[in-house]
Amino acid sequence: MSEEFPHATFAGGCFWCVEAAFSQYKSIRSIKPGYCGGATIDPAYEEVCSGKTGHAEAVQFSYDPQFLSYENILEIFFSIHNPTQLNHQGPDVGSQYRSAIFYHTLEQKSSAESYIENLTQTRTYDVPIVTEIAEIPVFYEAEEYHHNYYSKNPSHPYCVFNTLPKIKKARSIFPDKLL
């Protein structure tokens, strides 16, 4: 990953969806799907899918804050998934599909907490937000076949019914910042 730009790591359901949504923005660099937040060292996809590793499917990327701020990234993140669903998103069920922000700096932690507090105060959702906020543990990059999954498999039924709507939602948020 680029050392000149800050990093961000999010889990919001299937990493195919999160990666595809964020990869549309010109400020996002070095986006990678992977696993984090669990105890198993260097887990494989099948292990994470079992729900026994404690890891979430996550996406990590670097970004240019001159074009897309961390607050902008939070807005995209909270728009493309349901942060009130505990351990599932859409058809995907299990702790590996939880909503989580893995912060890299104390500023990111503070921004995430403030963002969630604002969503709570404005009653954006009818039920409580369950998004986990945790310091970034080790991030394990996913197997190569998961990288750019949507762009390689746009007609896959999962992508058509689950990923594409998230892409469309993300495109509507900051259309002037898209690739």
Summary of the structure (lengths in Angstrom):
residues: 179
radius of gyration: 15.0
end to end distance: 19.5
largest distance: 41.1
contacts: 580
relative contact order: 0.24
helix: 39%
strand: 22%
